[in-house]
């Protein structure tokens, strides 16, 4: 015979996170989603005044998580490349060129 589980009337009690934690996570996700939308919307110039002001609001976050780069790639005047080229000089006189990222 199976043991019966006690019935719970409160469905929220079975959730791993409390209401406050879920609200904070939801707000953070909404903020991040808005930032992902604002980054390409505000560039390339000329951008609307609304998108430019939204970009100023999200500017610190966009640069902190590096989601502001690369949106000008397909613009009429693309910006500088983010490729790093280097040359290693060894003690025996030989050199080895390379780039990062290796694409």
Long-range contacts (C-beta under 8 A, 24 or more apart in sequence): 31-61, 34-58, 35-61, 35-62, 35-65, 35-67, 36-67, 38-62, 39-67, 39-68, 39-71, 40-71, 43-71, 43-72, 43-75, 44-71, 44-72, 44-75, 44-76, 44-77
